[in-house]
Amino acid sequence: MLLGRLRIRGKLAVLVMVPLLLVGVLTVPLVVNRAGLAGRAADTARTVRIASDVGGLVGDLQQERMLSVGYLLGTVDAATLTLQTTAVSDRTSDLRASLGADLPPAVSQAIDTIRDLEQVRAGVLGKAVRSDQVIAAYGAVTARVLDSLRLLDNIDVATAEGRQVVALDAVLQMNDLISAGAALMVVMVAERSPASMTGYTANIAALQAIITRFNAYATPEQSGLFQLVQQALNDRVGADFPVTVQTNPLQTLARFTVPQLFPSLESFIDLGRFVERKIVTDVTAEVERQQTIVLATAYGVITLALLVLVGVVLMSVVVARAVARPLTSLTRSAERVATVAETELRRVADEDADDEAEPIHLEPVEVRSADEIGDLARAFDRVQTTAARLVERQVTSRRNVAQMFGHVGRRTQNLVGRQIALIDRLEQEETDPKRLQQLYRLDHVSSRLRRNAGSLVVLSGSAGVSGAEEHITPLPLADVVRLALGEIEEYTRVDVQVPGGMAVSPALTGDLVLLLAEVMENSTVFSPPHTRVTVNAMATGHVVRLRVVDHGLGLSPERIDEENARLARRERLDLAPTEVLGLFVVGRLARKHGLAVALTETPGGGVTVTVDIGQDHLVRSAIPEPEPEPVPRRSRRSRRAGWPRCGTCTRHHRTAATSPPSCSGRWPVPWSPRPSRTGRSTSTRSTGPPARSAAGTPGTPSRRGQPRSPYP
């Protein structure tokens, strides 16, 4: 599962992600809406600005129209009219330059229609057109320009800025109608024609509709300003002029003259443009205010969302730390416990490891929270304390067991040494050959028993059992082999083929005797009684290779590889299988002295054990053989009794010079198959690791005057 792969912080992040996503889902539409409102407000502000600039251009056109009518009526000179026409052209150029790309294409096209007035302008200057034609031509152009603004498109009249835009559109339309009405009023006074009166009446009707719309959307302040404009018109023409001009036009118009009316109406047009500019300013301010509010709302929502996000993230970080730190502390404590356990396992698996290790001290878990994690931390603290005490107790137990093995082995060695000394005295006093032969058998069994006692000492891992103090001079390799041969039961089946000229250092002699005794014991026990076991040696380079060859049951290649690995690696007794204790002793002694021991398959069946002795343990100088001593009567009895002629391998005073190359005897040993070839024999005939000297302590000389192995 995906959540199972996440750590605590990741899971908390996933947990926090859901409300954060909900906040984002709720915030984004609001922000988008506010951003849209701000965009529309900006568009409205831009439209109002364009309308204000275009309104100025339309105002100049309206002024040009009024001056054109005045020029036709003889109240305005040509220079004034031409100057106004130039002002319109300059305003058009400035408008295009200031707006640039912001000028809508429709407005640009409407402004281009101003060029259509060139013919009318020429006609005015030539006084070739009528006043009503001038008013109609300019009115068409101003209407197209105002309509191109399209101020009422996409306007929300529910908002304040929308209502202001509608009022602005109404003001622009009113100013155009008021300007046209003023021109028609001057024409009516000058011509008193029915056409001008009809046009004025239609203008008044349209103006009333626009005024109604303006009053509906304008603010009270704006409506008050327009009332001032209306009051200014009433002051110039009278409040009843729109009514009386329709009921009694001749009498009403008779009160005015063109030179008198034209200047007052011209100034009145400027008042209307003042109201227009006021509304533009108000609309722009309202739109900017609304835009500011919308943007502030959007920024506020974004800021609030970010604050919520940061707050949730900080809270999640705090919670994650509150959860993760105790768990991390527990993890470190668990790793420390695991490290201690692994170190102990490695030390347990190492036969040379020192059991006198320092006490284990694990730091307590520092978690002070009172929640479930705190309870877990305190429980784990008890677990690691108990584990440390258990490891210490196991170390103590292994040390005590090893010491017990060593004590029992040494006590047994001492007792067996005393037993052998007693047997020696009985042998010296005995004259009956049959009893002497039984004493020799008892002596041999005692030697093997002493070797078993020595096995306990080796298995306990105690030092000082190699017999280095007993052997103070190098010993010929052949004698070492014969010493080992004297420690096994079926010595009569072993052929020794070891050349002279090779001697073993005293430090290795005792342990090598034990190692060879274990190997030869296995070879004789796990091979048929009618087969022979051969021990030979040869020098190869810087080492001497001893080979113990049997033709017995043999081992499978997998089992040979397994036993070779066990011989090479360091292993403790309490981890070794009980059926391979013999090889355990061999491997420990081989590693102790740097010997290379390996098992291989004998051609035709059986197992060959090779022992490589390095040059550090060899003495290649010639070793003088001891002079033959007179053969005592007891030795002759021993030969008659069937004791093996093994030179220094026996406990008699026979030397290697008087003994044959192979041992022979008269003890038939019945052979019975064994289910396993490895390790020490499980029968009563099997022998164990090396024993001590006859006296039970290193350095005690043999009872026959010859150097004795410390291992039986």
C-alpha positions as CSV (number, residue, x, y, z in Angstrom):
1,M,0.0,0.0,0.0
2,L,1.2,3.5,-0.8
3,L,0.6,4.9,2.7
4,G,2.7,2.0,4.1
5,R,5.7,3.3,2.2
6,L,5.5,6.8,3.6
7,R,7.1,8.0,6.8
8,I,5.3,9.8,9.5
9,R,6.0,13.2,8.0
10,G,4.7,12.0,4.6
11,K,1.5,10.6,6.1
12,L,0.9,13.9,8.0
13,A,1.5,15.8,4.7
14,V,-1.1,13.6,3.0
15,L,-3.5,14.2,5.9
16,V,-2.9,18.0,5.7
17,M,-3.2,18.0,1.9
18,V,-6.9,17.4,2.0
19,P,-7.9,20.5,3.9
20,L,-5.4,22.5,2.0
21,L,-6.9,21.3,-1.3
22,L,-10.3,22.3,0.0
23,V,-9.0,25.7,0.9
24,G,-7.5,26.0,-2.5
25,V,-10.8,24.9,-4.2
26,L,-12.7,27.5,-2.2
27,T,-10.2,30.2,-2.7
28,V,-9.4,29.9,-6.3
29,P,-12.9,30.6,-7.6
30,L,-13.2,33.6,-5.3
31,V,-9.9,35.0,-6.4
32,V,-10.7,34.4,-10.0
33,N,-14.0,36.2,-9.6
34,R,-12.4,39.1,-7.9
35,A,-9.7,39.2,-10.5
36,G,-12.4,39.2,-13.1
37,L,-14.2,42.1,-11.4
38,A,-10.9,44.0,-11.1
39,G,-10.3,43.3,-14.8
40,R,-13.8,44.6,-15.7
41,A,-13.3,47.6,-13.5
42,A,-10.0,48.3,-15.3
43,D,-11.8,47.9,-18.6
44,T,-14.5,50.3,-17.4
45,A,-11.9,52.9,-16.3
46,R,-10.3,52.6,-19.7
47,T,-13.6,53.0,-21.5
48,V,-14.5,56.0,-19.4
49,R,-11.1,57.6,-20.1
50,I,-11.6,57.0,-23.8
51,A,-15.2,58.4,-23.6
52,S,-13.8,61.5,-21.8
53,D,-11.3,62.1,-24.6
54,V,-13.8,61.4,-27.3
55,G,-16.3,63.7,-25.5
56,G,-13.8,66.5,-25.8
57,L,-13.5,65.9,-29.5
58,V,-17.3,65.9,-29.8
59,G,-17.5,69.1,-27.8
60,D,-15.1,70.7,-30.3
61,L,-17.3,69.5,-33.2
62,Q,-20.4,70.9,-31.4
63,Q,-18.5,74.2,-31.0
64,E,-17.6,74.2,-34.7
65,R,-21.2,73.5,-35.6
66,M,-22.4,76.5,-33.5
67,L,-19.7,78.7,-35.1
68,S,-20.6,77.5,-38.6
69,V,-24.3,78.5,-37.9
70,G,-23.1,81.8,-36.5
71,Y,-20.9,82.4,-39.6
72,L,-23.8,81.7,-41.9
73,L,-25.9,84.1,-39.9
74,G,-23.2,86.8,-40.0
75,T,-22.3,86.8,-36.3
76,V,-19.0,84.9,-36.5
77,D,-16.0,85.8,-38.7
78,A,-14.2,83.3,-40.9
79,A,-11.0,83.4,-38.8
80,T,-12.8,82.2,-35.7
81,L,-14.4,79.4,-37.6
82,T,-11.2,78.4,-39.3
83,L,-9.4,78.4,-35.9
84,Q,-12.1,76.1,-34.5
85,T,-11.8,73.8,-37.5
86,T,-8.0,73.6,-36.9
87,A,-8.7,72.8,-33.2
88,V,-10.9,69.9,-34.2
89,S,-8.1,68.5,-36.4
90,D,-5.5,68.9,-33.6
91,R,-7.8,67.3,-31.1
92,T,-8.3,64.3,-33.5
93,S,-4.5,63.9,-33.9
94,D,-3.9,64.2,-30.2
95,L,-6.6,61.6,-29.4
96,R,-5.1,59.1,-31.7
97,A,-1.6,59.7,-30.4
98,S,-2.6,59.5,-26.7
99,L,-4.8,56.4,-26.9
100,G,-2.8,54.6,-29.5
101,A,-3.6,50.8,-29.4
102,D,-6.2,51.5,-26.7
103,L,-8.4,53.3,-29.2
104,P,-11.2,50.8,-30.2
105,P,-11.4,50.2,-34.0
106,A,-15.1,51.2,-34.0
107,V,-14.3,54.6,-32.5
108,S,-11.4,55.0,-34.8
109,Q,-13.6,54.4,-37.8
110,A,-16.2,56.8,-36.4
111,I,-13.6,59.5,-36.0
112,D,-12.5,59.0,-39.6
113,T,-16.0,60.1,-40.7
114,I,-15.1,63.6,-39.5
115,R,-13.4,63.9,-42.9
116,D,-16.9,63.8,-44.5
117,L,-17.4,67.3,-43.1
118,E,-14.8,68.8,-45.5
119,Q,-17.5,69.5,-48.1
120,V,-19.8,71.0,-45.5
121,R,-17.0,73.2,-44.2
122,A,-16.2,74.4,-47.6
123,G,-19.9,75.2,-48.2
124,V,-20.1,77.1,-44.9
125,L,-17.1,79.2,-45.8
126,G,-18.6,79.8,-49.2
127,K,-22.1,80.3,-47.7
128,A,-23.4,77.7,-50.1
129,V,-25.3,75.6,-47.6
130,R,-28.2,76.2,-45.4
131,S,-28.0,76.3,-41.6
132,D,-30.3,73.2,-41.2
133,Q,-28.0,71.2,-43.5
134,V,-25.0,72.2,-41.3
135,I,-26.8,71.1,-38.2
136,A,-27.8,67.8,-39.7
137,A,-24.4,67.1,-41.1
138,Y,-22.5,67.7,-37.8
139,G,-25.3,66.0,-35.8
140,A,-24.8,62.8,-37.9
141,V,-21.0,62.8,-37.3
142,T,-21.3,63.4,-33.5
143,A,-24.0,60.7,-33.2
144,R,-21.8,58.1,-35.0
145,V,-18.8,59.0,-32.8
146,L,-20.9,58.8,-29.6
147,D,-22.5,55.6,-30.6
148,S,-19.1,54.0,-31.4
149,L,-18.2,54.2,-27.7
150,R,-20.8,51.6,-26.9
151,L,-20.8,52.6,-23.3
152,L,-23.9,50.6,-22.5
153,D,-22.5,47.2,-23.6
154,N,-21.8,44.7,-20.8
155,I,-22.6,47.2,-18.1
156,D,-23.9,46.0,-14.8
157,V,-26.4,48.7,-13.7
158,A,-26.5,46.9,-10.3
159,T,-23.1,48.3,-9.5
160,A,-22.2,51.9,-8.7
161,E,-19.7,52.2,-11.5
162,G,-22.2,50.7,-14.0
163,R,-24.8,53.3,-13.1
164,Q,-22.2,56.0,-13.5
165,V,-21.3,54.8,-17.0
166,V,-25.0,55.0,-17.9
167,A,-25.2,58.5,-16.5
168,L,-22.0,59.4,-18.5
169,D,-23.6,58.1,-21.7
170,A,-26.7,60.2,-21.0
171,V,-24.7,63.3,-20.4
172,L,-22.8,62.9,-23.7
173,Q,-26.1,62.4,-25.5
174,M,-27.7,65.4,-23.6
175,N,-24.8,67.7,-24.5
176,D,-25.0,66.8,-28.1
177,L,-28.8,67.5,-28.1
178,I,-28.4,70.7,-26.1
179,S,-25.8,71.9,-28.6
180,A,-28.0,71.0,-31.5
181,G,-31.0,72.7,-29.8
182,A,-29.0,75.9,-29.3
183,A,-28.1,76.0,-33.0
184,L,-31.7,75.4,-33.9
185,M,-32.8,78.1,-31.5
186,V,-30.5,80.6,-33.2
187,V,-31.8,79.5,-36.7
188,M,-35.4,79.9,-35.5
189,V,-34.7,83.4,-34.3
190,A,-33.0,84.3,-37.5
191,E,-35.2,82.6,-40.1
192,R,-38.5,81.9,-38.2
193,S,-39.0,78.9,-40.6
194,P,-41.4,76.0,-39.8
195,A,-38.6,73.5,-40.6
196,S,-36.4,74.9,-37.9
197,M,-39.3,75.0,-35.4
198,T,-40.1,71.4,-36.2
199,G,-36.5,70.4,-35.8
200,Y,-36.3,72.2,-32.4
201,T,-39.5,70.4,-31.2
202,A,-38.1,67.0,-32.1
203,N,-34.8,67.9,-30.4
204,I,-36.7,68.9,-27.2
205,A,-38.6,65.6,-27.2
206,A,-35.4,63.6,-27.5
207,L,-33.7,65.6,-24.9
208,Q,-36.5,65.0,-22.4
209,A,-36.1,61.2,-22.8
210,I,-32.3,61.5,-22.2
211,I,-32.8,63.7,-19.2
212,T,-35.2,61.1,-17.7
213,R,-32.5,58.4,-18.1
214,F,-29.9,60.6,-16.7
215,N,-31.9,61.4,-13.6
216,A,-32.5,57.7,-13.1
217,Y,-28.8,56.8,-12.9
218,A,-27.0,60.0,-11.9
219,T,-26.1,60.7,-8.3
220,P,-27.9,63.5,-6.5
221,E,-24.9,65.7,-6.8
222,Q,-24.7,65.2,-10.5
223,S,-28.4,65.8,-10.9
224,G,-28.0,69.1,-9.0
225,L,-25.3,70.2,-11.4
226,F,-27.6,69.5,-14.3
227,Q,-30.3,71.6,-12.6
228,L,-27.8,74.4,-12.6
229,V,-27.3,74.0,-16.3
230,Q,-31.0,74.0,-16.8
231,Q,-31.3,77.1,-14.7
232,A,-28.7,78.9,-16.8
233,L,-30.7,78.1,-19.9
234,N,-33.8,79.4,-18.3
235,D,-32.0,82.6,-17.3
236,R,-31.0,83.1,-21.0
237,V,-34.2,82.3,-22.8
238,G,-36.8,82.1,-20.1
239,A,-38.3,79.1,-18.2
240,D,-41.4,79.0,-20.5
241,F,-39.5,79.2,-23.7
242,P,-39.9,75.5,-24.7
243,V,-43.7,75.8,-24.2
244,T,-44.4,79.2,-25.6
245,V,-42.2,78.6,-28.7
246,Q,-44.7,75.8,-29.6
247,T,-47.9,77.7,-28.7
248,N,-47.0,81.1,-29.9
249,P,-43.7,80.9,-31.8
250,L,-43.8,84.3,-33.5
251,Q,-44.4,86.2,-30.4
252,T,-41.8,84.2,-28.4
253,L,-39.1,84.5,-31.1
254,A,-39.8,88.2,-31.5
255,R,-38.2,88.8,-28.1
256,F,-34.8,87.6,-29.3
257,T,-32.3,88.8,-31.9
258,V,-29.4,86.7,-33.3
259,P,-26.6,89.0,-32.0
260,Q,-28.1,88.9,-28.6
261,L,-29.0,85.2,-28.4
262,F,-25.9,83.7,-30.0
263,P,-23.2,84.7,-27.4
264,S,-25.5,83.5,-24.5
265,L,-26.2,80.2,-26.1
266,E,-22.5,79.7,-27.0
267,S,-21.5,80.2,-23.3
268,F,-24.3,77.8,-22.3
269,I,-22.8,75.0,-24.3
270,D,-19.6,75.3,-22.3
271,L,-21.7,74.8,-19.1
272,G,-23.0,71.5,-20.4
273,R,-19.4,70.3,-21.0
274,F,-18.6,71.2,-17.4
275,V,-21.2,68.8,-16.2
276,E,-19.8,66.1,-18.5
277,R,-16.3,66.5,-17.2
278,K,-17.7,66.3,-13.6
279,I,-19.5,63.1,-14.3
280,V,-16.4,61.6,-16.0
281,T,-14.3,62.5,-12.9
282,D,-16.9,60.9,-10.7
283,V,-17.2,57.8,-12.8
284,T,-13.4,57.4,-12.9
285,A,-13.1,57.8,-9.2
286,E,-15.8,55.3,-8.5
287,V,-14.4,52.8,-10.9
288,E,-10.9,53.2,-9.4
289,R,-12.4,52.8,-5.9
290,Q,-14.3,49.7,-6.9
291,Q,-11.2,48.3,-8.6
292,T,-9.2,49.0,-5.4
293,I,-11.8,47.3,-3.3
294,V,-11.9,44.3,-5.6
295,L,-8.1,44.0,-5.7
296,A,-7.9,44.4,-2.0
297,T,-10.5,41.7,-1.5
298,A,-8.6,39.4,-3.9
299,Y,-5.3,40.1,-2.3
300,G,-6.9,39.7,1.1
301,V,-8.3,36.3,0.2
302,I,-4.9,35.2,-1.3
303,T,-3.1,36.4,1.8
304,L,-5.6,34.7,4.1
305,A,-5.2,31.5,2.1
306,L,-1.5,31.7,2.3
307,L,-1.6,32.4,6.0
308,V,-3.9,29.4,6.4
309,L,-1.5,27.3,4.2
310,V,1.5,28.5,6.2
311,G,-0.3,27.9,9.5
312,V,-1.3,24.4,8.5
313,V,2.1,23.6,7.3
314,L,3.7,25.0,10.4
315,M,1.2,23.1,12.5
316,S,1.9,19.9,10.6
317,V,5.6,20.4,11.0
318,V,5.2,20.9,14.8
319,V,2.9,17.8,15.0
320,A,5.3,15.8,12.8
321,R,8.2,16.7,15.0
322,A,6.2,15.9,18.1
323,V,5.5,12.5,16.6
324,A,8.6,11.8,14.7
325,R,11.2,12.9,17.3
326,P,10.1,10.3,19.9
327,L,9.8,7.7,17.2
328,T,13.3,8.7,15.9
329,S,14.6,8.4,19.5
330,L,13.0,5.0,19.8
331,T,14.5,4.0,16.4
332,R,18.0,5.1,17.6
333,S,17.5,3.2,20.8
334,A,16.3,0.1,18.8
335,E,19.4,0.5,16.6
336,R,21.6,0.6,19.7
337,V,20.0,-2.5,21.1
338,A,20.4,-4.2,17.7
339,T,24.0,-3.1,17.5
340,V,24.7,-4.5,20.9
341,A,22.9,-7.7,20.0
342,E,24.8,-7.9,16.7
343,T,28.1,-7.3,18.4
344,E,27.3,-9.9,21.0
345,L,26.4,-12.4,18.2
346,R,29.6,-11.7,16.4
347,R,31.5,-12.1,19.7
348,V,29.6,-15.3,20.5
349,A,30.4,-16.6,17.0
350,D,34.1,-15.8,17.6
351,E,36.0,-18.4,19.5
352,D,38.7,-16.0,20.4
353,A,36.4,-13.3,21.7
354,D,36.9,-12.2,25.2
355,D,34.0,-12.9,27.5
356,E,35.4,-10.4,30.0
357,A,33.6,-7.6,28.1
358,E,32.6,-4.4,29.8
359,P,29.1,-4.0,31.1
360,I,26.6,-2.8,28.5
361,H,25.3,0.7,29.2
362,L,22.4,1.9,27.0
363,E,21.2,5.5,27.2
364,P,17.6,5.8,28.4
365,V,15.0,7.0,25.9
366,E,14.5,10.7,26.5
367,V,10.7,11.1,25.8
368,R,8.8,13.2,28.3
369,S,5.4,13.3,26.5
370,A,2.4,11.8,28.3
371,D,0.7,10.5,25.2
372,E,0.7,7.0,23.7
373,I,4.2,7.6,22.1
374,G,5.5,8.4,25.6
375,D,4.1,5.2,27.0
376,L,5.7,3.3,24.1
377,A,9.0,5.0,24.8
378,R,8.9,4.1,28.5
379,A,8.0,0.5,27.7
380,F,10.8,0.3,25.1
381,D,13.2,1.8,27.7
382,R,12.3,-1.1,30.0
383,V,12.8,-3.5,27.0
384,Q,16.3,-2.3,26.2
385,T,17.3,-2.3,29.9
386,T,16.1,-5.9,30.1
387,A,17.8,-6.8,26.9
388,A,21.1,-5.3,28.1
389,R,20.8,-7.3,31.4
390,L,20.0,-10.4,29.4
391,V,23.1,-10.0,27.2
392,E,25.3,-9.4,30.3
393,R,23.8,-12.5,31.9
394,Q,24.4,-14.6,28.8
395,V,28.0,-13.4,28.8
396,T,28.4,-14.4,32.4
397,S,26.7,-17.7,31.7
398,R,29.1,-18.5,28.8
399,R,32.1,-17.5,30.9
400,N,31.0,-19.6,33.8
401,V,30.4,-22.7,31.5
402,A,33.8,-22.2,29.9
403,Q,35.4,-22.0,33.3
404,M,33.6,-25.0,34.5
405,F,34.8,-27.0,31.4
406,G,38.4,-25.8,32.1
407,H,38.2,-26.7,35.8
408,V,36.6,-30.1,35.2
409,G,39.2,-30.8,32.5
410,R,42.1,-29.9,34.6
411,R,40.9,-31.8,37.7
412,T,40.3,-34.8,35.5
413,Q,43.8,-34.4,34.1
414,N,45.3,-34.3,37.5
415,L,43.4,-37.4,38.6
416,V,44.3,-39.3,35.4
417,G,47.9,-38.3,35.9
418,R,47.9,-39.8,39.3
419,Q,46.2,-42.9,37.9
420,I,48.8,-43.2,35.3
421,A,51.6,-42.8,37.9
422,L,50.0,-45.6,39.9
423,I,49.8,-47.8,36.8
424,D,53.5,-47.1,36.1
425,R,54.4,-48.4,39.6
426,L,52.2,-51.5,39.1
427,E,53.9,-52.1,35.8
428,Q,57.3,-51.9,37.4
429,E,56.4,-54.4,40.1
430,E,54.4,-56.8,37.9
431,T,56.2,-59.9,36.5
432,D,53.2,-61.8,35.2
433,P,53.0,-61.2,31.4
434,K,49.2,-61.5,31.2
435,R,48.7,-59.0,34.0
436,L,51.3,-56.8,32.5
437,Q,49.5,-56.8,29.2
438,Q,46.3,-55.9,31.0
439,L,48.1,-53.1,32.8
440,Y,49.4,-51.8,29.4
441,R,45.8,-51.8,28.1
442,L,44.7,-49.9,31.2
443,D,47.6,-47.5,30.7
444,H,46.5,-46.9,27.1
445,V,42.9,-46.3,28.2
446,S,44.1,-43.9,30.8
447,S,46.0,-42.0,28.3
448,R,42.9,-41.7,26.1
449,L,41.0,-40.6,29.2
450,R,43.6,-38.0,29.9
451,R,43.2,-36.8,26.3
452,N,39.4,-36.5,26.8
453,A,40.1,-34.4,29.9
454,G,42.3,-32.2,27.8
455,S,39.5,-31.8,25.3
456,L,37.5,-30.1,27.9
457,V,40.3,-27.7,28.5
458,V,40.5,-26.9,24.8
459,L,36.8,-26.6,24.4
460,S,36.7,-24.2,27.4
461,G,39.0,-21.9,25.4
462,S,41.6,-21.8,28.2
463,A,45.2,-21.0,27.5
464,G,48.2,-22.9,28.5
465,V,47.3,-26.4,27.3
466,S,49.6,-26.7,24.4
467,G,52.5,-28.3,26.3
468,A,55.0,-25.8,25.1
469,E,56.7,-25.9,28.5
470,E,57.0,-29.7,28.4
471,H,58.7,-29.8,25.0
472,I,61.8,-27.7,25.2
473,T,63.6,-29.0,22.2
474,P,62.5,-29.6,18.6
475,L,61.0,-33.0,18.0
476,P,61.3,-35.0,14.8
477,L,58.0,-34.9,12.8
478,A,58.0,-38.7,12.6
479,D,58.0,-38.9,16.4
480,V,55.3,-36.3,16.6
481,V,53.1,-38.6,14.4
482,R,54.0,-41.6,16.5
483,L,53.1,-39.7,19.7
484,A,49.7,-39.0,18.2
485,L,49.4,-42.6,17.1
486,G,49.9,-43.7,20.7
487,E,46.8,-41.7,21.6
488,I,44.2,-43.6,19.5
489,E,42.6,-47.0,20.0
490,E,43.2,-48.7,16.6
491,Y,46.8,-47.7,16.2
492,T,47.6,-51.1,14.7
493,R,45.9,-50.1,11.4
494,V,48.0,-46.9,10.8
495,D,51.0,-46.9,8.5
496,V,53.4,-44.0,9.2
497,Q,55.5,-42.9,6.2
498,V,57.2,-39.7,7.5
499,P,60.8,-39.1,6.4
500,G,63.4,-37.8,8.7
501,G,65.2,-34.5,8.6
502,M,62.1,-32.5,9.6
503,A,61.5,-31.3,13.1
504,V,58.7,-29.4,14.8
505,S,59.2,-26.5,17.2
506,P,58.4,-27.1,20.8
507,A,55.6,-24.5,20.8
508,L,53.6,-26.6,18.2
509,T,54.5,-30.1,19.3
510,G,51.8,-30.7,21.9
511,D,48.9,-29.2,19.9
512,L,50.0,-30.9,16.7
513,V,50.0,-34.3,18.5
514,L,46.4,-33.6,19.6
515,L,45.4,-32.5,16.1
516,L,46.8,-35.5,14.4
517,A,45.4,-37.8,17.1
518,E,41.9,-36.4,16.4
519,V,42.3,-36.8,12.6
520,M,43.7,-40.4,12.9
521,E,41.0,-41.4,15.4
522,N,38.3,-40.4,12.8
523,S,40.2,-42.1,10.0
524,T,40.3,-45.4,11.9
525,V,36.8,-45.3,13.4
526,F,35.1,-44.4,10.1
527,S,36.8,-46.9,7.9
528,P,36.4,-50.7,7.7
529,P,38.7,-52.7,10.0
530,H,40.4,-54.5,7.1
531,T,41.6,-51.2,5.5
532,R,44.8,-49.3,6.3
533,V,45.2,-45.7,7.2
534,T,48.3,-44.0,5.9
535,V,50.1,-41.0,7.3
536,N,52.8,-39.5,5.1
537,A,54.6,-36.2,4.8
538,M,56.4,-34.3,2.1
539,A,58.0,-30.9,1.8
540,T,56.3,-28.5,-0.7
541,G,57.8,-25.1,-1.0
542,H,57.9,-23.4,2.3
543,V,55.6,-25.8,4.1
544,V,55.5,-29.5,5.1
545,R,52.3,-31.2,4.1
546,L,51.0,-34.1,6.3
547,R,48.4,-36.3,4.7
548,V,46.2,-38.8,6.6
549,V,44.5,-41.0,4.0
550,D,41.7,-43.5,4.8
551,H,39.5,-45.6,2.5
552,G,36.3,-45.5,4.5
553,L,32.8,-44.2,4.1
554,G,33.7,-40.8,2.6
555,L,31.7,-37.6,2.5
556,S,29.7,-35.9,-0.1
557,P,31.2,-32.9,-1.9
558,E,28.7,-30.6,-0.2
559,R,29.6,-32.0,3.2
560,I,33.3,-31.7,2.6
561,D,32.9,-28.0,1.6
562,E,30.8,-27.5,4.8
563,E,33.4,-29.1,7.0
564,N,36.3,-27.2,5.4
565,A,34.5,-24.0,6.0
566,R,34.0,-24.9,9.6
567,L,37.7,-25.6,9.9
568,A,38.6,-22.2,8.5
569,R,36.1,-19.9,10.3
570,R,36.1,-19.0,13.9
571,E,33.3,-20.6,15.8
572,R,32.3,-20.9,19.4
573,L,31.6,-24.2,21.1
574,D,28.1,-23.3,22.1
575,L,27.2,-22.7,18.4
576,A,29.0,-25.7,16.9
577,P,27.0,-28.9,16.3
578,T,27.7,-31.6,18.9
579,E,28.6,-34.1,16.2
580,V,31.5,-32.1,14.9
581,L,33.3,-31.4,18.2
582,G,36.4,-33.3,16.9
583,L,36.7,-31.0,13.9
584,F,35.9,-28.1,16.2
585,V,39.1,-28.9,18.2
586,V,41.1,-29.5,15.1
587,G,40.0,-26.1,13.6
588,R,40.7,-24.2,16.8
589,L,44.2,-25.6,17.1
590,A,44.9,-25.0,13.4
591,R,43.8,-21.4,13.6
592,K,45.8,-21.0,16.8
593,H,49.1,-21.9,15.1
594,G,48.3,-20.8,11.5
595,L,48.0,-24.4,10.1
596,A,46.1,-25.1,7.0
597,V,43.8,-28.1,7.4
598,A,41.6,-29.3,4.6
599,L,39.4,-32.4,3.8
600,T,39.5,-33.9,0.3
601,E,38.0,-37.0,-1.2
602,T,40.3,-40.0,-1.5
603,P,40.3,-41.6,-4.9
604,G,38.4,-44.8,-4.7
605,G,36.5,-43.7,-1.6
606,G,37.3,-42.2,1.8
607,V,38.7,-38.9,3.0
608,T,42.1,-37.4,2.9
609,V,43.1,-34.8,5.5
610,T,45.9,-32.5,4.7
611,V,47.8,-30.5,7.3
612,D,50.2,-27.8,6.1
613,I,52.8,-26.8,8.6
614,G,54.5,-23.4,7.9
615,Q,58.2,-22.8,8.0
616,D,57.8,-20.8,11.2
617,H,57.0,-24.1,13.1
618,L,59.7,-26.2,11.4
619,V,63.4,-26.8,12.2
620,R,65.1,-28.3,9.2
621,S,68.5,-29.0,10.8
622,A,69.5,-32.6,11.4
623,I,68.3,-33.9,14.8
624,P,70.5,-36.6,16.4
625,E,68.7,-39.7,17.4
626,P,69.1,-40.8,21.0
627,E,71.3,-43.8,21.7
628,P,69.5,-47.0,22.3
629,E,69.1,-47.8,25.9
630,P,69.3,-51.3,27.4
631,V,66.0,-52.9,27.0
632,P,64.5,-53.6,30.4
633,R,62.7,-56.7,31.2
634,R,59.4,-54.9,31.3
635,S,59.9,-53.7,27.6
636,R,60.4,-57.3,26.5
637,R,57.2,-58.1,28.3
638,S,55.5,-55.3,26.6
639,R,56.6,-56.6,23.1
640,R,55.4,-60.1,24.1
641,A,52.2,-58.6,25.4
642,G,51.5,-57.0,22.1
643,W,52.4,-53.3,22.9
644,P,53.1,-51.4,19.7
645,R,56.6,-50.8,18.7
646,C,56.1,-47.0,18.2
647,G,59.3,-45.5,19.4
648,T,58.6,-42.4,21.3
649,C,54.9,-42.7,20.8
650,T,54.7,-45.3,23.6
651,R,55.1,-44.8,27.2
652,H,58.2,-47.0,27.3
653,H,61.8,-46.2,26.8
654,R,62.0,-47.4,23.1
655,T,63.4,-44.8,20.8
656,A,62.5,-44.0,17.2
657,A,65.8,-45.6,16.0
658,T,64.8,-49.1,17.2
659,S,61.1,-48.9,16.1
660,P,59.9,-49.9,12.7
661,P,58.3,-47.3,10.3
662,S,54.8,-48.6,11.0
663,C,53.1,-49.7,14.2
664,S,51.7,-53.2,14.5
665,G,50.0,-54.9,17.4
666,R,48.0,-57.9,18.4
667,W,44.8,-56.2,19.4
668,P,42.0,-57.0,17.0
669,V,39.5,-54.2,17.0
670,P,36.0,-55.0,15.8
671,W,34.7,-52.5,13.2
672,S,31.2,-51.2,13.2
673,P,29.9,-48.6,10.7
674,R,29.0,-45.1,12.0
675,P,26.2,-43.0,10.6
676,S,28.5,-39.9,10.4
677,R,32.1,-39.4,9.4
678,T,32.6,-36.0,10.9
679,G,33.6,-34.9,14.4
680,R,34.7,-37.1,17.2
681,S,33.6,-40.6,17.5
682,T,30.5,-41.1,19.6
683,S,31.6,-44.6,20.6
684,T,33.4,-45.5,23.8
685,R,36.5,-45.9,21.7
686,S,36.6,-42.3,20.6
687,T,39.0,-39.8,22.1
688,G,38.8,-36.1,22.4
689,P,41.1,-33.1,22.4
690,P,44.6,-33.1,23.9
691,A,45.3,-33.9,27.5
692,R,47.9,-32.7,29.9
693,S,51.1,-34.5,31.0
694,A,51.2,-37.5,33.2
695,A,51.4,-35.5,36.3
696,G,48.5,-33.4,35.3
697,T,50.6,-30.3,34.8
698,P,52.8,-29.0,32.0
699,G,56.4,-29.9,32.1
700,T,56.2,-33.2,34.0
701,P,58.5,-35.7,32.4
702,S,57.4,-39.1,31.2
703,R,57.7,-42.0,33.5
704,R,59.9,-43.7,31.0
705,G,62.4,-40.8,30.8
706,Q,61.2,-39.8,27.3
707,P,59.4,-36.5,26.5
708,R,55.7,-37.0,26.7
709,S,52.9,-35.2,25.0
710,P,50.7,-33.1,27.2
711,Y,47.7,-34.7,25.4
712,P,46.8,-38.3,26.0
